[in-house]
Amino acid sequence: MEMQVKSYQPEAPLLQKYIECIYTLRRDEHDETIRYIAFPNIFAMACLNTNSVVEASDTKLRFASSPLFPLQSSLICDYEHSTVVEYEGPIDEIVIYFKPLGISSFLDQPLKHYAKSYFTAFDPFPDYRESMSELVKDEDDEVRLQGLEAYWLTKYRDFEHHFLHDILDEMLADAGTFSIADAAARHGISRTTLNKHFDLHIGTTPSQFRKIIRFRNAMRRHRQDLPDQNLTHISHGAEYFDQSHMVKDFKALTKYSPKAFFSRLSVIEGGNINWVFLPPS
């Protein structure tokens, strides 16, 4: 069996507001070790891995099969750099992609309380580990997903903020003309206050978040423009100032030029997952 990756949309209308998608990844003992690069994105990801040990460094995540660790639960909020991810042996993984600020409508504390770094252990509720351990015992993805949705619905608490939702909507709608200083002024706050609340509830700065929005928009435009791969059209469509601006941001986020990046990019499950696969180490 080759590695199987599938993505799903939540069925509950309430969860559709806060969750971009849920994906599952399965490997068996015959699958070769794989390595890929995962890139910064705008989503907070809650991950569950069964019978796996996770080794994390600043630039690499390695998942290896181990019966000593029946459940590994982690939170990934990666806004700064690309990460090499390696899977070795049988793997059974479930990942929830929460939309920007989406996870805040379920947590009791600001996101920064849980996300100590880009990759941290995640145990947000007293019943979380026990509930997830029971849920992953069933190998049927449909049953698991139903259980996940039912669980997170019980944690819904809504999250209201007097300016973050509006500013995020403005930034996501038009990252090209969005001005951080103007947005702060419109909402009667200082840029320092805006930076503080972004860090507390999202985990990065407004300028870095805007950079990632443009990067992700460029990947979407690349899919739409195939097979032409016209970088000028992509840069304009992704709201960069010009092509040189796109090149600068791509090298900062991926270490690749746009042309090299797109030539290596694997688009999985309709664009929900975007990886660059690497040769075995």
Secondary structure, DSSP 4 states (H G I P E B T S, - for coil): ---EEEEE--SSHHHHTTEEEEEEEEE-TTSPPEEEEE---S-EEEEEEESEEEEE-SSEEEEEE-TT-SEEEEEE---S--EEEEEES-EEEEEEEEPTTGGGGT-SS-HHHH-SSSEEE---STTHHHHHHHHTTS--HHHHHHHHHHHHHHT------SSHHHHHHHHHH-TTT--HHHHHHHTT--HHHHHHHHHHHTSS-HHHHHHHHHHHHHHHHHHHHTTT--HHHHHHHTT-SSHHHHHHHHHHHHSS-HHHHHHHEEEEGGGTEEEEEE---
